[in-house]
Amino acid sequence: LPPDFPVPDGLTLLGSAFTDTDLRRELIVGWESDIAANDLFEFYNEALDESPWSIESDPRVRRIDFIRFVDEDNSGFTGELRIAQEGNDAVVILIAREFIQTDSTPTGG
């Protein structure tokens, strides 16, 4: 993740996975917290609405809040947060993708 990506205090890492190809990097991170899901949604809705971040959408689907965002400084970096209340804890899933620009130009034949 970019070093300036907002992560509130009080999150406990559940796990992460990383894939890297010639064209794309993808990171999936799961956290758990005793902070209410609504409070986490408000935190991220405010934090990701400030430069260099920009929110593309923030729908709620079946009691899960989704926040889709981009990094204005890196047009290839996009992400999505999924925030849900699970009993007394909230679960936050981050899916971040970075599309890699290549310097090579395709040649015709």
C-alpha positions as CSV (number, residue, x, y, z in Angstrom):
1,L,0.0,0.0,0.0
2,P,1.1,3.6,-0.5
3,P,2.6,4.9,2.8
4,D,-0.1,7.6,3.0
5,F,-3.0,5.1,2.8
6,P,-5.2,5.8,5.8
7,V,-5.5,3.0,8.3
8,P,-7.2,3.8,11.6
9,D,-5.9,2.7,15.0
10,G,-7.7,-0.3,16.4
11,L,-7.5,-2.6,13.4
12,T,-6.2,-6.2,13.8
13,L,-4.7,-7.9,10.8
14,L,-6.6,-11.1,9.8
15,G,-4.4,-11.8,6.8
16,S,-3.2,-10.7,3.4
17,A,-2.4,-12.0,-0.1
18,F,-0.4,-10.4,-2.9
19,T,-0.2,-11.2,-6.6
20,D,2.2,-9.7,-9.1
21,T,2.1,-10.1,-12.9
22,D,3.7,-8.2,-15.7
23,L,0.6,-6.0,-16.0
24,R,-0.9,-5.7,-12.5
25,R,-0.2,-6.0,-8.8
26,E,-3.1,-6.9,-6.5
27,L,-3.2,-6.8,-2.7
28,I,-6.0,-8.1,-0.5
29,V,-5.9,-7.3,3.2
30,G,-8.4,-8.3,5.9
31,W,-8.7,-6.5,9.2
32,E,-11.0,-6.9,12.2
33,S,-12.0,-4.3,14.7
34,D,-14.2,-3.6,17.7
35,I,-14.9,-0.2,16.1
36,A,-18.4,-0.2,14.7
37,A,-18.7,-0.7,10.9
38,N,-20.6,2.6,10.6
39,D,-17.7,4.5,12.3
40,L,-15.2,2.8,10.0
41,F,-17.2,3.7,7.0
42,E,-17.4,7.3,8.1
43,F,-13.6,7.3,8.7
44,Y,-12.8,6.0,5.3
45,N,-15.4,8.1,3.6
46,E,-13.7,11.2,5.0
47,A,-10.1,10.1,4.7
48,L,-10.5,8.9,1.1
49,D,-12.2,12.1,0.0
50,E,-9.0,14.1,0.6
51,S,-6.1,14.5,-1.8
52,P,-4.5,12.4,-3.1
53,W,-7.5,10.0,-2.8
54,S,-10.8,10.3,-4.6
55,I,-13.9,8.3,-4.0
56,E,-15.6,6.9,-7.1
57,S,-18.6,5.4,-5.3
58,D,-19.8,4.3,-1.9
59,P,-22.9,2.1,-2.2
60,R,-24.3,-0.2,0.5
61,V,-25.3,-3.7,-0.7
62,R,-26.9,-6.2,1.7
63,R,-25.5,-4.5,4.8
64,I,-22.0,-4.3,3.4
65,D,-20.5,-0.8,2.7
66,F,-18.4,-0.6,-0.4
67,I,-16.0,2.3,-1.1
68,R,-14.3,2.4,-4.5
69,F,-11.4,4.9,-4.7
70,V,-8.5,6.0,-6.8
71,D,-5.2,7.6,-6.1
72,E,-5.2,10.9,-8.0
73,D,-1.3,10.9,-8.0
74,N,-1.2,7.4,-9.6
75,S,-3.9,6.9,-12.2
76,G,-3.0,3.1,-12.2
77,F,-3.9,2.6,-8.6
78,T,-7.5,1.8,-7.7
79,G,-9.0,0.1,-4.7
80,E,-12.2,-1.1,-3.0
81,L,-13.0,-1.4,0.7
82,R,-15.7,-3.7,2.0
83,I,-16.9,-2.9,5.5
84,A,-19.4,-5.1,7.4
85,Q,-20.5,-5.6,11.0
86,E,-20.1,-9.2,12.1
87,G,-21.5,-9.5,15.6
88,N,-19.5,-7.3,18.0
89,D,-16.7,-6.8,15.5
90,A,-16.4,-5.1,12.1
91,V,-14.5,-6.7,9.2
92,V,-12.7,-4.5,6.7
93,I,-11.5,-6.0,3.4
94,L,-9.3,-4.0,1.1
95,I,-8.7,-5.0,-2.5
96,A,-6.0,-2.7,-4.1
97,R,-4.9,-2.9,-7.7
98,E,-2.1,-1.2,-9.5
99,F,-1.8,-1.4,-13.2
100,I,1.8,-1.3,-14.4
101,Q,2.7,1.0,-17.3
102,T,5.2,-0.6,-19.6
103,D,7.7,1.5,-21.6
104,S,7.7,-0.8,-24.6
105,T,5.6,0.1,-27.6
106,P,3.9,-2.7,-29.5
107,T,5.3,-3.2,-33.0
108,G,3.1,-3.9,-35.9
109,G,3.8,-6.8,-38.3
